[in-house]
Amino acid sequence: MDIAQHIHELQKSLPKGVTLVAVSKFHPVEALQEAYDAGQRVFGESRAQELTAKQKVLPKDIEWHFIGSLQTNKVKDIAPFISLIHSVDSLRLLNEIEKQAAKNERIIKVLLEIHVAEEETKHGFSLTDCHKMIKQLPDLPHVKICGIMGMATFTDDNVQVQKEFHQLSELFKELKQTAFRDSKDFSILSMGMSHDYKLAIQEGSNMIRVGTYIFGNREY
Ligand SMILES: *Cc1c(COP(=O)(O)O)cnc(C)c1O
């Protein structure tokens, strides 16, 4: 099956209200163009340099999402055009996004990345640190916190995966009713990848990030 077919199949099968982010990291612009021609407009990348290079040559109505770990010194490169940063994992990064958004006279939308998986290597706030950080949030006029993002442990154990997605979902609901009660923007729960997006949707995800299923394996 080709890229266009995978996009069409996914789009057809997704419940209403679930946004598909096509994760195109490590794939050539030709592959992205193929997805674009199949109607896909939202793309996710995980490295600033690769993202800016692709953004320059691909159609201007693409909505670019940043999903990887973001170094503060790279924020300035993506600030002029980025639609959503999924991977905010420190107050320091938030402050830098505020600064660069202001410079570009933009408001940048972000998600807080939450760590629930068992792997040590995954980034993100712990549940405790997330609450702590939110309590001491400074005024950020050029940043909109639109929700949370998380990953489940990479395992065949569906019970475990479901449990972790459930944790994220509960946190999302809780924040929506408390700290972000007055925010219309706090509405995105980004969870689910190629191998676990169905479970994620069952647990309430409304934004999935799918790479391998659409584009095939990545070459590193
Ligand atoms: C690479 C990546 C994805 C996509 O993973 P697939 O298994 O290829 O669907 C989703 N989210 C994040 C944060 C990623 O880094």
The ligand as an SDF file (V2000), in Angstrom:
LIG
                    3D

 15 15  0  0  0  0  0  0  0  0999 V2000
    8.2190    9.3830   16.0490 C   0  0  0  0  0  0  0  0  0  0  0  0
    7.1390    9.8190   16.9390 C   0  0  0  0  0  0  0  0  0  0  0  0
    5.8000    9.4510   16.6830 C   0  0  0  0  0  0  0  0  0  0  0  0
    5.3800    8.5180   15.5550 C   0  0  0  0  0  0  0  0  0  0  0  0
    5.7150    7.2180   15.8420 O   0  0  0  0  0  0  0  0  0  0  0  0
    5.2600    5.9910   14.8910 P   0  0  0  0  0  0  0  0  0  0  0  0
    5.4620    4.8040   15.7520 O   0  0  0  0  0  0  0  0  0  0  0  0
    6.1810    6.0260   13.7220 O   0  0  0  0  0  0  0  0  0  0  0  0
    3.8560    6.2150   14.5180 O   0  0  0  0  0  0  0  0  0  0  0  0
    4.8250    9.9690   17.5150 C   0  0  0  0  0  0  0  0  0  0  0  0
    5.1260   10.7710   18.5480 N   0  0  0  0  0  0  0  0  0  0  0  0
    6.3940   11.1350   18.8270 C   0  0  0  0  0  0  0  0  0  0  0  0
    6.6570   12.0240   19.9830 C   0  0  0  0  0  0  0  0  0  0  0  0
    7.4370   10.6620   18.0440 C   0  0  0  0  0  0  0  0  0  0  0  0
    8.6850   11.0300   18.3290 O   0  0  0  0  0  0  0  0  0  0  0  0
  1  2  1  0
  2  3  1  0
  2 14  2  0
  3  4  1  0
  3 10  2  0
  4  5  1  0
  5  6  1  0
  6  7  2  0
  6  8  1  0
  6  9  1  0
 10 11  1  0
 11 12  2  0
 12 13  1  0
 12 14  1  0
 14 15  1  0
M  END
$$$$
